[in-house]
């Protein structure tokens, strides 16, 4: 299992917003995570925490355009976390090798066709809407429903021409999932792996971990990494690379 390091070049992300908005600080942090064993650096330029301000693709790219090429130049494998097709194109042109779409193709109607044309690995996250949506439906009859909805998104991606061998799935922990449902999904990760798609798990420092572990969010994140490793997940996406690499 590989570890993906999180690099937020945002002023308002829930955990480290504002720390890496300056290019030099962002590159130094990415280099630190790479040296600690991250195999992919996932760069995000728009916060999706509840209450975060949406940004345009133009503003998003302004935050990314100096960072992505520099990481690529340093030999790092870069993923870009975006829901916008326009940003996906610019990122791949700048050397990014993965597109991580938290909407799984549901937000931008051009995304799936764009990813099909780019022919890069595409992370499809389970999605019902942005966490800031006050009408977001967080009810599930079972955790199997989360997997079913994600596979429906995968079918839509394939129908749009996305190569099945390029698809990675992500259960979207913390997105439209209450805390106990998140832990039920973690317990059921084997079912996700059994689909045959690589599975990426993003739990780092999220609220559902805080609700169980309090301030010891690192311990909770490491527990999810342990379970992901045992289930056969492809990757975990984390802030604390060194500790998660040791567990993985």
Buried (B, 14 or more C-beta within 10 A) or exposed (E): BBBBBBBBBBBBBBBBBEBBBEBEEBBEBBBEBBEBBBBBBBBBBBBBBBEBEEBEBEEBBEBBBBBBBBBBEEEBBBBBBBBBBBBBBBBBEBBBBBBBBBBBBBBBEBBBBBBBBBEBBBBBBBBBBBBBEEEEEEEBEEBEEBBEBBBEBBEBBBEBEBBEEBBBBBBBBBBBBBBEBBBBBBEBBEBBBEBEBBBBBBBBBBBBBBBBBEEEBBEBBBBBBBBBBEBBBBBBBBBBBBBBBEBB
